[in-house]
Amino acid sequence: MAEAVANVARRINATMEEGKDSLDLSNCQLTSFPDGVFKLLRTVSDNIHVVSLANNVMKAISSKFFTTFTQLREVDLQGNVLTKLPDTIAETQHLTVINLANNSFSVFPDKLTEIATLERINLEGNSISEIPVEKLTDMAALKWLNVKSNPLSSDTQNALQSPHKFDVLSTD
């Protein structure tokens, strides 16, 4: 555990000292986003546009995450055990890419459909059976949706077959 904490601290320091616009905390054995990190990054959080928390063991994301990183454009949460996202994700005004592949979602995270800037959604390898296709169609910026390796209902599969203004990856 101490090694994991030291690894996180090193990566945060590098982000701050080098003025990076990305924070990579992937493969850090995190079960949640450390509260202390919010305090550490308070002065530079507006400069961070990309956060990767991929391949950890996170069960939840704090609502504080999306209200702290107000300039987020991309977030990579693949390879965790997430089942839902906080409602505050809908408040992100710059998010264009979200990767939620290989998590434990059984329900499509509906709040994603409220993000006007979202272009790419990756939900491959979850347990989702229903997709709100009509809401996705109303998303002006959406260009790409990946729902491969999900147990999609036949109604959802049929709805995804019809032409959309965004690309759909839905068959294995």
N, C-alpha and C positions, 0 to 999 in steps of 0.2 A: 504494500500500500504506500509506504513512504517513497518508493521509487516512482510510483504513478503520480503522486503529489509533486515531487520534484520535477518530473517531466512536464506537467501542466504549468508549473511556475516558470520553467525555462522558456516554454513556448510563448507564454504571456509576456514575459520580459522582452523576448525577441520582437514580438509584435509592437510593443510600446517603444522600445529603444530605436528600432529601425523604421518606425513610422509606417509600418505595413498597413495595407487596407484589408488584410485578411487575417483570420485567427483560425489556426488548425489545431483542434483538440481531438483529432481522430485517434483511435486506437490507444486511448488513455485509461481504459477500464472505468470510465465515469458512470456512476449510477444516476447522477443528476448534474445539472450545470452548477458548479460551486458558487455559493452566495458571495464568497470573498472575491471572486473574479469580477463581479459587478462593481464592487468598490474600487478594485485595482484599475479597471478599464474605464471608470467614470469619465476621466478627462479625455480619453481618445475614442470612446464608443461611437461618436458621430463620424469618425474617419473609417470605421470598419464596415466594409461592404460585403464581405464573404466570410461565413463561419462554417467550418466543418466539424461536426460532432459525430462523424461516421464511425461505425464499428466500435461502439462502446456498449454498455449494458443499461442504457437509460430507459426508465419506465415512463417518465413524464418530463415535460419541458415546462419550466416556470413561466407564468404570465409575464413576469418581470423581464424575461429574455427578450421578448419582442418590443417591449416598451423602452428597454435600455438601448438596444441596437436599432435605432430609428432609421438608419440609412442602409439597412441590409438590402442587398440585391440578390444574393444567393445564399441558401442554407442547405447543407448536406447533413441529413439525419439518418441516412441509410444504415442498415445493419444494427439497429437497436431493438428494443422490445416495446416501442411506443404503441399505445392503443388509441390515443387522442391527442389533439393539439389544444393549447389554451385559446380562448375566444379572442385574446389580444392579437392573435396573428392577423385578424381582419383589419387591424389598425396600421399594418405596414403599408407604407405608401410608395415603396421603391422595389419591393420584392418581385423578381422576374423568374427565378428558378427555385424550386423546392424538390429535394430528393428524399422521398420517404420509403424507398425500396427496402424490402426485406425487414419489415417491422412486424407488428402484431395487430395492425388495423383490421377490424372486422366491419367497420362502418366508414364510408367515405367521409373525410374531414370537411364537412359542409362549409366551414368558415373560409376555406380556400376560394370558394366561388365569389366571395366578397372582395377579393384583392384585385383591384382594377388593372394593376401592372403585370400580373402573373402570366408568363408566357409558356413555361414548361413545368409539368407536374409528373413526377415519377413515383408511381405506387406499385411497381412490380413486386411480386412475391409477398403479398399480404393475404388476408382472408376476406376480402371485400366481395360481396355478391351483388350489391346494387350501386349504380353510379348515377348521380343526378345529371343526366345528359342534357336536359333542357336548361338547367342552370349553367352548365359548362358552355353551352351554345351561346348564352348571353354574355359570356366573358369576352370583351372586345380584344384583349391582348393575347388570349390563349392561342398557341401555335402547335403544342405538342402534349400528348397525354399518353403515358405508358401504364397500362393496367394488366400486363402479361402476368401469368402465373397467379391469378386470383380466381376463386370459384364463382365467376360471374353467372348470374341467373340468365336464363334464355331471353327474357325480356330485355335485360341490359345488353346482352350480346347483340340482339336484333337492333336495338336503338343505336348502338355504336357502329353498326354496319352501314347505316345510311350516310350519305356524304355530309361532312362537316367542314367548317373553315379551318379546323385544326387537324393535325395528323394524329391518328390513334393507333397505338400498338396494343393489340388485345389478344392475339392468338400466340400460342407457344410455338 
